[in-house]
């Protein structure tokens, strides 16, 4: 019987760097474990080298099915200097090293371990369990969650809630240990901006050239910020943190709930405010510039690719209006891709998740969280499934968790993985829908 730490080490030894992914061998390994424990499985794939595993375990019939899902693809290690090889899954001084230890083979190991415990009869879930081990999250999910939700939605019939990424890792603030649980995420809203101006001979020059306009627009995007909006999830997150902290810190946090005061507070050089700043406004970041094809010709058009992220409840049109107001210049903006997320989140399972965390850590302060990035949760949300980012890790104070995601020397304490596996198992035992 494989321990959850050994399981994680095995998963890390599969090089599933995406692109190209090549998740097949890793998925097959998990399938063998699950079938050996007696659960039903099937493989669903848009591409044979990019499969997805769906496993189902019958429960006591007293609750709706609960979905557990996670991806086994990882981002590249190219150009990074690692202290230890990223695909050996080494355990050194109580730490597990490797690409994916945090994002998110560690979480997959927790969920698979808890699922196997249920399959072996060590715990009895009140409803069916559905386990989905996915490909391609790191490159948009087209071969993974998106494909499953669009082409095989029947696999998730009756599911109302899911455990997935990203959330549950402890962070110490003001002497308290918080466990933020993701219940919502921002929406991908990729944009293309076009700036036009007169062309001509570079030796002669032109006034009002597109290149100059684009430069001024980029400067405004870099230095400016879009307006503050306090969404219901952000309010619940901030209030939960403020309730747990002493008065000076609590007052600072509560000032964020007033958009007028928030603009002042968020300018303070406090690292903890950076994520909240992104969670309280729509954002846009210029990432790619196209323009010009010959050194002595002034281009008449410059194209900007913009990574926009919209808060839940906001649409692309609102984001575009805010960007145009910020740059205050003539720029055409088209929407390239929009992955929606519901305006409202179902927080009904937060008491259960909070109770489990407090059982395992008497100092735990669970809070809801708004993810400023995106996860596969957006696709399951389209099926009416509420994801809780609940992959708990009790981490040492000062451990730079977020700085190691997608970075060199990604690693996680073995005890934190065991903590998370036990937390997930307790949720499976208690979930009542």
N, C-alpha and C positions, 0 to 999 in steps of 0.2 A: 504494500500500500504506500503510495507516494505522498510524502509530506508536502504541504503547500509551498514551502521554501524550495524543496527539490523540484517541484512542478514548475515554479518560476524559473529556476536555473535551466531546466530543459527547454522551456519556451524561448528563453533568451539566446539559446544556441542555434536557433533557426534564424538565418539572415533573411528577414522579410522587409528589407529596405524598399520603400515605395517612392518613386518608381524603381523597378518594375513591380515589386510586391512579392511575387512567387510565394504566396501564402499556402500553397497546396500541401506541402509536407507538414507544416505546422498544424494546419487544420486536421489533417489525417491523424496526427499524433493525438490530438484532443479527442477525435472521434473514437479512436481505439480505447482510450481510457473510459469514455462515457459508455460505450457499448459493453465493455467488460464489466461495468457496474450494473448493467441490466436495463439501461434506458434506450428508448427508441430514438433513432437518428436518421437524418437524411441530408444529402448534400444538394445545394441549389447554387447554380453558377451561371453567370452570363458569359464567362470565359473559363475554360477548364483549369487554367493555371491560377485563377482568382476565385476559388470556391468560398461558400459560406456554409457553416454547419448549423443545422437546427435540430435540437434534441428536446424531447418532451418526456416528462415524468408525471405519472398520475398521482394526484393528491387525494385527500379524504372527501372531496366533493362539497366542502363546507364554505368555500370562498372562490372568487374568480381566479383565473390563471394569473400568475405573476411572471413577468418577463425579466430575464437577466441577459444583458448583451454587452459585448465589447469587441474591440478590433485587435488583430494581431500584427497588422502592418506597422512599420516604424519609419521615421524620417531618416535621412541620410546622415552618415558620420563623416562625409567627405570634407577635407580641410580642417578637421578638428584634431587636436592633440589629446589623446586619451592616456591616462596613467596606466590603465589596464585594458586589454583587448575588449572591444564592445560586444563581441558575440561569443564569449566563453562562459558567461553566466557564473563567474567566480564568486565564491563567498569568502570574504576576508574580514577578520575581526568583527564578525556579526553583521556585515554589510554585503548586499548582493549587488554586483556591478554588471552593467550592460545596457545597451540601447533598448529602451522599452521597459526598464525596471519601474519607471514612474508612468510612462505614457506608451501603451497601457497594459503591457503584459502582466504587470503586477496586479492590476485590477482583474484581468482575465483569470489569473491564477486563483485569486480569492473566490470568484464566482464559480469556477469549475470545481474547486475544492468543496465549496458548500453544496453544490449540485450533486457531487459524488457522495457526500455524506448522506444526503437525502435518498439517493438511489440505493445505498447500502443499508438503509433503514435506521441510520443513527439519529435521524430526526424525521418527523412526519409533518409535511406541509399540509395546511388546511385546503389548499387548492392545487391545481396542476402547476408545474413549473415548466417554463419554456426557456431554453438556453439557446442564444444565437451568438455564434463566434464568427466574426465578420472580417472581410477583406476591405482594403481601400479607403478607410476613413481619412487617412492623411493626404489623400489626393482628391477629395470631394465626395467619396462614397458611391460613385456611379456603378461600381462593380459589387458593392456591398449593400449597405442599408438602403440606399435609394432604390436599387434594383429589387431588393426583397419587398419593400413597401409598395412599390408600383406594380410588380408582377406576381408577387406571392403573398399578398396581404392576408389571405385566408389562414396562413400559418399563425396569425396573431388574433384570430377571432376570440372575442370575449375578454381580451386583455385590456385593463384600464390603467395599470401602473407598471413601471419598469424600474430596475436598478441599472445604472450605467455610469459613464463618466459625465462630468468631472466634478469631484467634490468629496468632502469627508476628511481631507488631510488637516491635521491640527495646526494652528498657528497661535503663538503667544503674543498677546497685546495687552499692555497695562496690567500684567500679572495674572491675566485670565487666559484659559486655553479654549479657543474657539474652534468649532468644527463646522465650516461653511458647507452647506449641502446645496448643490445646484438644483434649482427648480425652474429656471428659465434661461434663455440665451438670446443674445443679439442676433439679428438677421443679416446674412450676407446680402449685400446690395452693391455689386460691382458695377462700376460706371465707366463710360468713355466720354471724355471732354474734348471738344474741338475748338481751337482758337484760330481765327482767320485774320489775315492782313494782306497788304499789298506785297507782291513779289518784285524781284528786280535783280539787277547786277550788284553783287556784293561790294565791288569797288566803288560804286556810286552811292550805295546805301539807300534806304527808304525810311520814311517816318511812319510810326505806328505799325511796325512789323509784327507778325504773329509771334516770332521768337521772343521779342521784348515783352509782349503781352503775357505770354506763357510764363516767363520768368517772374513777372509781378504776381501772377496768380499763384504760382508755386510758393512764393514767399508768404503770401497771405494764408495759404493752406497750412504752411509750416508754423506760422506764429499765432494764427487765430484759432478760436475754438467755437464750436457750435453751441447753441443755448442749452441750459440745464433743464432737464425734465425729470421729475420724480415719479417713476412708475410704481405701481403697487408692490412689486417684488423688491425693488430697491428700498422703498419705505420700510417694508417688513424687515429687511436685512439690517438697515441702519438702526432701526428702533430696537431690535434684539441685541445688537452690540452695545448700544447706549445704555440699555437697561442693566447690563452686566458690568459696566465700568463706573469708576468714580466720577464725581461731579465735573471736574474740569474737562476730562476727555469726553464725557457724555454730552456736555454742552457743545463741544466742537462738532461731534457727530450730528447732533440734532440741528445744528445750524445748516447742515446740508439739505434738510427737508424744506427749506425756504430758498427757492432759486435765486433770490436777490442776495442773500447772505452766502449761499453756496459758492458763488463766483469768487468771493473774497477768501473764503476758507480754503478752497481748492488751489489757491495760488501759494499756499504755505509749502515750504520745502520738506514735507513729511512723506516718507516713502509709502506708508500705509494708505495715503490718500490717492495714490496714483491709480489703483484699480477702481476705487470709488468714482474718481473723475471720469473714467471711461464708461462706468456703469450708469452715469447720470446724464449722459448726452449721446446723441448720434455722433458718429465720428467719420472722418474721411482722411485717407492717407494716399498721397500720390506715390505710385510705385514704378511706373514705366512711362518714358517719354519717347515719342516717335516724331521725327520731323527732319526734313532736308534730305537731299540725295547727292548734292554736288557742292563742293566747298565754295565755289564762287557765285552761287545762286542763292538769293534770299528766299526761303520757303514761304509760300503763301498760306500754309496750314500746318499747325502743330497739333498732335494728338496726345492726350494725357490719359493714362489708365489709372483709375482711382479705386482704391479699396474702401468702399463705404460699408459701415455697420450701423444698422438701424435698431433702435430699441423696440422691444415688443409693443405692439399697438401702433407703431408708426409704419407708414408705407414709403415706397421709393419716391413718390411725388413730394412728400414732406421733406425728405432728406435732400432732394434736389433743390427745393426752394431755399432751404437753410444754407446750402453751399453757395448758391448764386447770391444770396444776401451777404455772405461772408466775403466772397471775392470781389463783388461789386464791379464786375467787368463782363463784357460780352463773351460768354462761353456757352456753346451748345453742349448739353449733357444728355446722353442716352443711357438707358439701363441695359447692361450686358447680362447680368444674372441676378435674380432675386430669389433667395430661399426663405420663405416666410416662417414665422413662429407665432403661435397664438398670443393674443394680448393678455390673456388671463391664465394663471397657473392654478392647478389643483394642489393645495397644501394639506390635503386630508391625511396624508401619511407622515407628516412631520412629527406629530406626537409619538408615533411608534418608533421612528428612527431616532428621535431624541432620547427616548427611554432606553433603547439598546445602547446608545453611546454612554449614557450616564451609568448604566449597569457595569460597563467595562472600564469607565474612567469617571470617578466620582466628581472630578473637577471639570467635566465637559460642559461647554456652552454651545449647544447646536443652534445654528442660524440658517435661514434660507439664503440663497445666493443667486445673483444674476451673473451668468457667464458672459464675459465681454468678447469671447471668441465663439466658435460654433463647434458642435459635436454631431454625431449621428442622431441625437435626440430630435433634431428638427424634422427628420423624415418620419420617425415614429409619432411625433406630434400630429402629423398629417392624418394619422389613423385614429386620432383621439386618445393616444396613449401618453400619459404624463410620466416623464422620466425624472427620477431623483438621482442626481449625481452623488452616489453613496458608495465610495470605495475607501473606507476609513483607514487612516494611517495615524497612529500616535507617534509623532516625530519629536526628536530632541529639540529643545529651545534653540533658536538661532539657525536651525538647518535651513539652507536656502533652497527650499523645495521648488519654487517656480523658476529659479535661475538655472536649474539643472534639466528642466524639460526641454528637449530638442538640443541640448548642449552636450559638451564633452563631459566625461566622468559621471554620467547619469547613474545613480545608485539609490538604494533604499535599505533601511534597517530590516533585517530578517524578522525581528520581533514586531515591527510595524505591519509586515505582511501577515503574520499570524494573528495580530490584533484585528486586522480587517477581515480576514477569513472567518473569524469567530463572530464578528458583528454581522456579516452577511448571512451566516448560518442562522443566527437568532432571528433575523428579519424573516427568513424563509419559514421558520417555525411558527411565527406569530402573525404573519400577514393575514388579514381577514377581509380585505377589499373594501 
